[in-house]
Amino acid sequence: MKQILSIFLLLAALSCKSQKTLMFPQTEIPKPQMNDQTILQWNENQPGYSSLSRLEKEFLYWVNYSRKNPRSFFENAIMPIVKIYPQLRGSNLNSLENDLKGSPSLTLLQLNPVLVRMSEFHARDITVSNANPSHNSTNGESFVDRFKKFGFKNCGGENISYGGGDTDPLFMLIMLYLDINVDNLGHRKALLNSSFVNTGISIAKYKNGNTFLVEDFACSQ
């Protein structure tokens, strides 16, 4: 009997009103090799990179790969997965193709140690408390509250994703880009926001093994 991979995608920061559930049969995820030396060297030189988990490092790689090579990301990372999961086809895939193929190469995101702590704080708070995935902390603080609390004053944003324990980082990113059933395409807009230059990533596990991902963004300080 095949296992089921569940992906629960939440709306982007400041506009999270509902939770969408998508389910896919478990299978091996095809992906390009992580061999872009420019991105690998960039990531490895970021402060705090060595403290990231393997999954967090992989997620950061694909985020930066998608920003540097948006057309290649669509053709070589997204489409092979769509062939396995044809239910991903539709208007969101069509608009994503237009957005990625029409997007210029964007600046690689810098790993910001404060944003890393901020994302870790929220990911641990939610998972340790076994709380429902949310942009709000268990004490009621919003993303904006946390953003200011950690010393940021300029623009920023947050993407979160919740899924099964075997969720692949590349698959999680692709689902954020697709934003199926998300009217404002908030995740995609954050990932392709040229004003965002700093990021922090944390992937934490619930007691039942499910995965909660938090990626925070900020403009230059």
N, C-alpha and C positions, 0 to 999 in steps of 0.2 A: 504493500500500500504506500503510495507516494505521500510524503509530507506536504503540508500546505504552508506556503510562505505568505504571511500577512503583512501588508503595508498600510499603515494608518498615517495619512498625511494631514497635517494641520495648516491652517492659513498662516500667512506671514505676520510678523509683529504688527501690533496696533489694529489689526483687522480680523483677529481670530474669533470667529463666532460659531463655528461648527466643526465637526470631525468627520472625515470621509474615510471609508474603509474599502480597500481593494484587496482581492485575494488571488494568488497565482500558484499553480502547481510548482512544487520544488523541482528545480533542475539546475544543471551546471550553467553558470552565467558566462557567455563568451565575452572576452574583453581583449583589447589591444595590449601589447606588452608595455610595461611601465619603463620605457627606455629613453624618454626625452631628457637628455643630460642637462640641458639648460634648466629645466624645471627641477630635476633632482638636486642639482647643485644649489639652486636658489633656496629650495625648501630646507636642505640640510644646513644652510648657513643662517637660517632664521633662529633667533633666540628662543630657547625652550623646545626646539624641535625634537631633541633627543628624549624628552620626557613624554612625548606623545606615544600612544599605543600604536600597534601595527595598523589597526583599523583606522585610527585617526590620521596617521601618516598617509595611508592609501586614499582616504577621502580628500585630504588636502591636495594630493597629487592630481586627482581627477578634476577638482575644482579649478586649479590653476591650468591644467591642460585644456579644459573647456574654454577658459578665458583667452589663452594664448592661441588656440587652434579651434575656433568655434565650428568651422565647416568640417574639419577632420573629426571632431568630436561627434558631430551628428552622423556622419557617414560611417565611421569606423567603430564607434562605441554604442551609439543609440540604435542604429538600424539592425545590427546583428541580434540585439535583444528583442526588437520589435518582430523579427522573423520568428522567434520562439514564442512570443506573446502577442499574437496579432490583434488581441483585444485592445492593445495600446494605440492602434490606428484610430484616426478621427481628426476632428478639427484642432485639438490641442497639438497633436503631432504635426499637422500641417502648419500651424502658426509657429511652432517651435522651429521647424525647418526654415521658415522665412526669417525668423529672428536670428538663428545661429549662422545661416549662410549669408545673411545681410549684416552681421556684426563685424566690426573691425577687431583686430587683435587687441585685447585689453591688458592693462597692467597686471602683472602677477600680484596676488595678494600677499602682503607681509604678515607673518605670524607675530601678533602682538601679545606679549606676556600677560598684560592686564586683561585683555579680552579672553585669553585662554583661561585665566582664573575665573573670570566672570561666567564663561560657558561651563566650566567645571562645577562652579558653585550651583548653578541652576540645574545641571544634569544630576548631580548628587542629591540635591534637595528633593527633586521630583522622584527619583528612583528609590532612595533610601526610605522615603515616606510612603512609598507605594501609591503615590498620588496619580491622578489622571494626567496624561500629557497636556501641558499648557504652557503658555508664555508667562503666566502669573506664578510667582513663587507660592509656597505653601503658607507664607505669612501674609499673603495678599499683595506683595509688591509686584508691580508691572514691569515689563521690559524697560520702559522709560525710567522707572524708579531705580532699577539695577544699573542702568546705563549711567545715570547721574551719580549714583552711589560709588561706582568704580572710577569716577573722575572724568568721565567724558562729557563734553559740552556740545560738540558739533554733531553732524548727522550720523545716523547709524541704523541698524536693522538686525533682525534675528529670524533665522529659519529653524524650525524644529521638525523632527520626523520620528515616528514611532513604528516599530515593526517587529516581526518575529526574530527569534534569537539568531537565526542563520542568515539574516539579511546582509547582503553584500554591499560594501560602501559605494561601488559604482552604480549599482541598481538603485540605492537610496537617492543618489544624486540625480540620476535620470528621472526618477519619479518626481523629485522636487522641480526639475526643469519642465516636465510635462504639465504639472499642476492640473491634473484631471479633476473636474468638478470644482475647481477653485476659480471663481469668476474674475477676480482681480489679478490673477497670475502673479501673486505677490512673491512667491519663492523665486520664480524665474527672474523677475525684475530685480530682486536683491542680488542674485548671482551674476547678472549682467550689468549691474550698476557701475558705471565707470568712475563714479565718485567714491565708491568704497575701495579703500586701498589696504585696510587692516582687517585681520580676521582672528578669531579664536574658535577652536573646535574641541568638542568633548563628546565622547560616546560612552554612555553608561548602561549598565544592565540592571533590570529589575530582578527581584528574587526568583521570578518564574523564568528568567532567561531572556525575556523580551528586551529589545534595544531601544534606547532613547538617545537621539542625536540632537545636539545643540550647536549651531554655528552662528556666532555673533560677528557683526560687521561694524566698521567705523570709517569715517572719512579721515583725512589727515588732521592731526591735532594741532 
